[in-house]
Amino acid sequence: MMKDALIEKLRNGCVVSCQALEDEPLFGSDIMSAMAVAAEEGGAVAIRANTPQDIEAIKKRCSLPVIGLYKQTYPNSDVYITPTMKEIGAVLSAGAEFVAVDATNQARPDGLQFRQLLERIRYMHPKAIVVADISTYEEGVKAMEMNVDIVSTTMSGYTPYSRQSKDPDIGLVQRLAALKKTPVLAEGRIWTVDECLQCFEAGAHAVVVGTAITRPQEITKRFVKAIHRRNEHASNYSAK
């Protein structure tokens, strides 16, 4: 499928992020691929997945396109989402149609500017669809000017200089979408159906939902915290 057709396939859809780190209960490619199949059966339009191993496992069991990334930490940089050409090549070799790359202003471990990295991706992997993960409006505009294929608000709240909030950055989605230049994915802290729909109202091309669907330990915590608040309120009321 051509780039434009794959990007169009995402329009007005829900992308489900199926990720689990080593210290999490659902870690493992078998589990993540099963999660991706469940997301596909539920009507997702694409999967966002971390590591070549998970991507390969998902592509074997799931027919949806994959937005691939590879989280790696380096001692001299805060950039960890597919930070260098090494990780980018691994993601694309694993079968991902899209590659998500940190496009923030933070220093990269290889010393390259994002523009230089993008040029290398275009030269070495011309079929790759590049998703620029940004944290601010300025970063999004800069990525659009570089002609990335998609801009995603993934990093809003995860850089020290971006908007810090427990809620999704719908305002950022709206400002970038209003430019009508590059498709915008809304991602980050989207917990409810209402928040998802608000992102579409703001102009999102598609919405990426992760924790609220695929991290049961965090979903459980929300219910438990609410129960604890209810019990504390009831105790305080009965004590009066």
N, C-alpha and C positions, 0 to 999 in steps of 0.2 A: 504494500500500500504506500502511496506517495506521501510526502511530508504533509502537504496541505490537507489531504484526506484524513490522515491520522489526527491532526490537530482539530479538524472539524468534527471528528468522531467524539471528541471530548465535550463539545458544546452542550451546555445546559445539563451536564451530567455530574454524577458523584464519583470522584476518584477515591478509592479506599487505600489508605496507607497501611500496609501489612509489615510491621517491623517489630523486632524484639531483640534487645541486647543480651549479652551473655549472662548478665545477672538477673534476667527476668524469667518468670516461670514458663513462658511460651517460646523461649529461644529454641531455634532449630528449624532447618529448611523444610522438613516434613510438615511441621505445624504451620509454618507460614504459608506453604503452598496450599494446605487445606483451608486456611483462612482466606486465601485468594479465591479459591473455588467457591467458598461460601459467599464471598462478596460478589462474584460473578453471578451466582444464582439469585442473589438479591437485587441485581440490576445495575451494578457498578459499571462504569464505562472504561475504567482503567485501574491499574494497581500501581501504587508507589512502593518500591521495595529496596531494601538495603542489603548489600553484599552480592558478589557474583554468585555465591552458592545459593542464596535464596532466589535470586533472579532465575537461575537455571532451573531450579526445582519448580518455580511458579510457571515458567514457560512450558514445562512438560505437561502440566496438569490443567492449565488455564489458558483460554484463547484470547484473553484481553491483552491490549498493549500494556507495556510496563514502562513506568517512569523510574529508571534505575538510578541509584546513588550508592556510594561506598564511603561510609564514615571511617575516617582514619585521622588519628591525632599525631601531630608533629610537635617536637619540643619548642620550636621557634615561631609558632603561629597558632592563632585561635580559630583558623579556618579548618573545618573538619568534614564538610560535606563535599565528597569527591574533589579533594583539594589539588591533585596534580594529574598530569597526563597518564601516569601509571594507573591510577584508580579509574580514570575516564575510559581508558582502553579496556580494563577488566570488565567494567559494567557493560560496555557495548559488545565485547566478545561473548558475554554471557547471554546475549540475546535481547537486551532492552532496546526498544525503539527510541525512547527518550532518555536523555541523561541530564540529571539535575546537578547543577554546579553552584557552589557558593559564589555569588557575584557582589558581595559586600565590599566595603572599602578597607577591610582588615588586611593586614600583611599576609601574603601567601607563603607557604613553606618553601616553594621553589623560587621565590623572589620575583616571579612574574606579576605583571598587572593583569587584571581580568581580560582586558582587550587582547593582550598577547596570547593568553591561554585560549581564548576564543578563536583567534586566527589559526592556532595550531590544530584545534579541533576541526575547524572547517577544512583544513588542508589534509589532515590524516584520516578524518572520518566524515566525509562530505554528506553521507546519508543520515547522520545523527541529528536528532531534533533536540536542540539545546534549551533547557529550562533554567533560567537564571533565578536563583534563590536570593532575594534581596530583603533588606530590613527597613529601608526608608524610601520616601518618594524620590529623592535625588538619585539614589542608586537605581531605582526602577527606570527613571528617565534616561540615565546614562546607558543602561543595558539596552533599552529600546533603540537608542541612537546607534548602538553597535549592531543592531539588527539581529538580536537573539530571536529565537522562535517563539518563546513564551516567557513571561515574567511571573514569578510566584512570590507571594508575600510571606513565605516560609520563615524567614529570619527576623521578622518584626518582633521585638521583645527579647531577642536572643543575641543582640549586639548591645554593648553598653550605651550607645548613643541613640538607639531607636526607642520608639514608644514602649514604655513598660506598663503592661496591663494584664489582668487575668482574662480579659475578654478578647475576642478576635478583633483584628485591626481593620474593621469594615471601612473606616474613613480612608485608609491607604488604598484599599481595593477601589473605592469610588474615584479617588483622584487619578489613579493610574488608568483605570478603564475609561475615564472621561477623555483621555488623550486620543482614544480610538486609533491607536497605532499598532499595538501588539496585544495578543490575547493575554488576559490576566487570570491566573489561578489564585483563588482565595485559599490560604492554608494557615493554620495555627490557632489552637485553642477554640476550635469550633465544636461546641458540646451539644447543641440542640438543633432540632429541625428548624426552629424559628431563626436561629443565627445563620444557618445554611441558606435559608430563603432570603434573609437580609443581604447576604453576600451576592446573590443573584440580582436582587433589586439594585444593588450598588454597581452592577455591570460585570460581574465575574463571568468569565468564559466557562469555567467549571469550578467546583468546590472540592477540596481535598479534606477528607475526614479520616483521622487516625485513631487517637486514643479513645474517643467516644464509641468506637466500634470494635477495635481490635486489642484493647488492653484491659482485660477484665479486672485486673487488680486495681486499676485506677477507677474503673466504673464502680466497683464494690466500695472503695474508699468514699466516694461521693455519697452513696446511700448510708454508709455507716456514720459518716460525719453528720448527716442530716438527722439520723436517729439519735445520736448523742446530743445534738442541740435540742431536739424535741424532749428528750428525757431530762436534760438540765432545766429546761423551761418548766416542765411539769413539776420537778422537784422544788424549784424556787417558788412556784405558785402555791404548792401544797404547804410549804413552810410558812407562808404568810398567815 
